């Protein structure tokens, strides 16, 4: 029997390694929006055209996640995670070296395909490496690292833009990802799949029940969770990608100030994720966690959109909204694992997380059009509306789970 302290130490190392990769996944998703104003001026494009770059990025992520999940289940996550990190990092270097609009649009598709690897591969490794009794905390750490990546993006990218150029910023952050690729390569033996799991208790667990590709798509709980992920992605898309452009127009502040507010918003999410990990281990009605979290967040977004309070109070409300949405995050991951038969973690997390890709594909075009129309406050009203839809889908997921339909594919 392996020493418990040694097992936990190894688990923590694996969680840290995978979470670091997840940090870069989220960091790159939000690396371009802080540069939008500078890119708009230099490239002579509209906000809608800039939104197309991130939308194409999301197309790659959306179309790749489920296939990558299938492949990670079949062949293991190791090399997919390594080459995915390499691909995204290289794309950002190339974007900085060749700052031509249509070239960047094409490169964004390759970045999206690279990014599509992270969620299914990460969760396959975590599911295989971390014992179920500690999975909630592992998922919370993983999610925290992702939103820390969101928070770090404007803080790191904006000073590079100010002191050098937006093109230099892209090259530098791409090189940072190449370093992360080297770290993953050096630790590749730890990036295991479910069939390689070291858990002693797995010896008496049911064997893997690999489901067919189409069969899994019809799996009721996964379908509901997919739509929940779409709603969450759309809810956050406008805030995360267009706040740096919307807040200066609404409140007469500098771009750098708006980027700092976005940073604090992401910090709020990150802290909320850690609190949410504890809650996910203690509360069974996880859909109620989502309801309370998003109701409070909707109120805070409406406060920002009304533009009747001093800026510092509106910014405080926005950060509180981030904290409340962060609380919800770990619960969804625990629920996905709970309803997924062994041997299907890649397909499960790949499919539901493709909802993020779909939302990210549509969201930039929606919110970019809102910005171009001049109805800037609509960014926050629309985000609040998508949060309401997230509440509806969360309640539906809870209803199906309690009705005992988790094990039955849809007809």
N, C-alpha and C positions, 0 to 999 in steps of 0.2 A: 504494500500500500504506500503510495507516494506521500511524502511529508506535506501536511496541509499548508504550512508556511511557504514551502517551495512552490506548491501549486498556485497559491494566491499571488506570489511574486511574479510567476510566469504569466498569469492572467493579466495582472496589472501592466506588464510590459507589452503584451499583445494589444491590450486595449489602448495603451498609449501610442503604439505604432500605427494602428489602424485609424485612431482618432486624429493623428497628425496628418495622415493622408486626407481624411475627411475635411480637415481645416483648409487644406489647399483647394479642395473641390469647391467649397463655398466661397472661399476668397476670390477665386477666379470668376465665379458667377457675378459677383458684385464689383469687380475691378474696373469695368468699363463705365458704368453710370457716373462716378465722380469726375470722369473726364469728358462727359457729354458736351458741356458748354464750350470747352476748348476745341474739341473735335468738330463741333458744329461750325465754329468760326473758320478753322483751318481747312476743313473738307468741303465747306459750302453746302451742307445738307440740312434737312429738317429733323425735328425730333422724331417724327414717324420713321424716317430713314435710319436714324440711329437706333430706334427701337427694333428695326428689322434685323440688325446685327445680333442683338440679344435674343430675338425671336428665332432666328436661324440656329443659334447656339442651342436653344431649347428644343428645336426640331430634332437635332442630332441626339440630344439626351433622351427625348421622348421615344424616338424610334429605336434607340439602342438598348434601353434598360431591360426590357423583358427578354430579348435575345441574349443579352449578356448574362442575365440571371439563369437562363436555361443552360448556357455554356459553363457557367461557374458551378452549377449543380453537377454537371456531367464530367467536367475535366478538372475541377478545383479552381479556386479563385486566384491563385498565386500570380501567374503570369499576366492575367487580365488586369489585375490591379497595378502591376508594375508598368505595363505598356500603356495603360490608360493615363497614368500620371505623366509618363514621358510625352504622350501625345498632346495633352492640354498645355503642358509647360512649353513645348516647342512651338505651338501655335502662337502663344503670346509673344515669344521672341520674334517670330516672323511678322506678326502684326506691327510690332514696333519698328522693324527693319524695312517693311514695305507698307507704309501708311497710305494705302490707296483704297478708297471706299469699297469697291466691288471685290477687291482682293480680300479685304477684311471680312466681307460677307461670306465668301467661300471658305476662308479659314475658320470662321465661326462654326460652320457645319462640322468640320473635323474636330474642333474643340469639344463640341457637344457629344460626338461619338466617343471621344476619350473620357468625357465626364460621365457618360452613361454607365461606366464600369463601377464607379465608386460604391453606390448604394447596394446593389446586389452582392458584390464581392466583399465589401466591408461586413455586411450582416452575415454572410456565410462564414467568414472567419470568426466573428464574435459568437455566433451560434455554436460553432464547433469547439471553440477554445474556452468559453466561459460557462461555468456550471449554471444551470437554470436558477438556482437560488440567488445568484448574484447578477442575473441578466438585466434586471431593471436598472441597477447602478451602472452597468457597462453601457447600456443603450443611452443612458442619460449623459455619461461622459462623452460618448461618441457624438451625440446631438450638440452638447455644449461646445465641443471643438468646432463643429460645423458653423454654429452661429458666432463663435469667436472669430472664425474666418470672415464671416460677413462683417463683423464689427471692425476687424483689422483693415479691411480693404480701403475704406475712405481715408483712414488715418495714415496708412502707408503710401497709398497712391497719390493723394493730394499734395503732400510735401514734395514728392518727386516731380509732380507736374509744375509746382511753383518754382522750384530751384533749378530744374533742368527743362524737361518738356514732357508732354504726354506720351510721345514716342519712346523716350528714354524710360519712362515709368513702365511701359509694357515690356521692354527688354529686360529690365531689372527683375520684375516679378516673375517673368518666365524663367530666368536663371535660378531663382530661389526654388522653383518647382523642380528643376533638374537636380538640385541637391537632394530634395525629398525623394526623387526617383532612385538616386544612389543609395539612400538609407534603406529603402524598401528592398532593393536588390541585395544588400548586405545581410538582410534579415529574412530572406525569402523562405527559409525552412519553417518559420513560424506562421506563414500565411497558409493555413491548412483548411480543408473542406470538412464537411460533416462525416464523410467516410473515414477520415483520419482522426476523429475526435479522441482526445486522451482521457475523457471522463470515465472513471471506473463504473459509475452507475449506468452508463450506456450499455454495458454488457447484458443487462436484464431488461432494457427498454425494447419496445416493438421495433421490428426491422424497418428500414426505409420503405416508404410507400410512394414511389415516384409517380406523379400524375402526368397524364398527357398534356401537351401544350394547350390544346383547345379545351380540354376538360378543366384545366386549372383556370382558364379565363372565365368559365361559367361558375366558378366557385363563389357562392353568394356572399360570404363575409368579405372576401377579397374584392369583389365588385363594389360593395358599399364603401369599403375603405379606399378604393381607387378614387371614387367621386369625392370623398372627404379630402384626399390629398390634392385633387384638382382645385377644390374650393379654397383650401389653405394657401396653395401657391398663388392663386389669383388675388386673394386677400392681401398677401404680403408683397406682391409684385409692384404695385403702384408706390407703396411707401418706400420700399428698399431701392427701387431704381430711379424714381423721379422726385423724391423729396429734395435732393440737392438742387434740383432745378425749380421746384414748386415753392419751397419755403422762402427763397429770396424775393420772389414775385409777391407772395402773400404778405410777408412781414417786413420787407425792406432791409434784409440782412445780407451780409457778404456770403459768397459761395463757401468759403472756408468755415464760416460759422454753421451753415447748413450741414456741411459734411461732419462737423463735430456733433451736431444733434443726431445725425444718422448713426454715428458711432455710439452715442449713448443709448439710442434706441436698440441697437444690436447688443450692447452690454446688458440692457434690461432683459432682452430675450434670453441671453446666455445664462444670466442669474436665475431667471424663471425656469429654465430647463433643469438646473440642478435641484431646485425646489420641487419641480414636477417629478423628478426621478424618485424622490422620497414619497411623494403622494401616490405615484403609480404602484408602489409596493404596498401601500396601506389601504387604498380605496378600490372597491370592486366595480362600482358603477362609474367606469371611466368616462362614459359619455356625458355625465353630469359635470365632470371636471372641465370638459370642452365647452359645455354650455355656459358655465359661470365665467370661465376665462374669456370667452369671446363676447359675452354680453358687456362685460366691463370694458373690453378693448373697443367695442363699437361706440360706447359712450365717449371714450377718450378721443377717438377719431373725429366724431362729430364736433367735439369741443375745438379741435384744431381747425376743422373746416369752417366753422362759424366765424373765426377770426375776430372775436370780440374781447379776448383776453390779451394781456401783455404777452410778448413773445416768450418770456421765460416760463410763464405759467402754461402756455400752449406746449412748449417743449417738454415740460414736466409731465403733462398729460400724455404726450406721445411716448415717452419713456415708460410710463406706467402701462400703457397699452402693450408695449413690447414685452414687458415682464409677464403680463397676464397671458399673452399668446405663447410665450416660452413654457409656461407651466403645463400646457397641453401636450407638448411634443413627446416626452418619453412614454406617455400612456398609449399612444398610437402604436409605437414599436413593440411594446409588450403585448398588445392585443394581436398584432400581426403574427408574432411568434406563437401565441397561444392557440390560434385557430389553424395553424399550418402543420400538416403532417410532416414527420421527419423525412429529410431528403429533398425537401422542396423549398428551403429557405431562399435560395437564389431566385427561383421563379416568383415566390411570394413578394419579397422585397423589391425585386426588379419590376414587377407589374404595378404594385401600388405606388412606388416611387416614380413610375413613368407618368403618374398623375401630376407630379411636380413639373416634369418636362412639358406636358401638354399645357399646363397653366402658364408656364414660362414662355411657351411658344405663342400663345394668344395674348397674354397680358401686356407685353410691351407695345403691341399694336393698339390695343384698347387705350392704354394710358398715354401712349405717345399721341394718339389722336385727340385725347382730352386736352393735353398740353397745347397742341397746335391750335385747338379751337379757342383757346384763351380762358376756358372755364377751369382754372387751375384748382379751385377748391374741390372740383369733381373727383380729383385723385383720391381724396380721403373719403368722400361719400361713397364712391364706387367700391373702395376697399372695405368699408363697413358693410356694404351690401353683400359682398362675397363672404364676409365673416358670418353673416346671418345664414347663408346657404351652408356654410361649414357646420353650423349648429344643427341644422336640419339633417344633414347626412350623418353627423355623429350620433344623434338620437336614433336614427334608423339603424345604424350599425349596432347600437346597444340593444335595440328591440330584436334584431335577428339573432344576436348572440344569446339573449335570454330565452328566446323561443326554441333554442336547441337546433338551429339550422346550420350551425357552423360546420358540421361534418357532411352536409349534403350539397352536391353541385346543383346549380340552378337548372331548371328544365329548358 
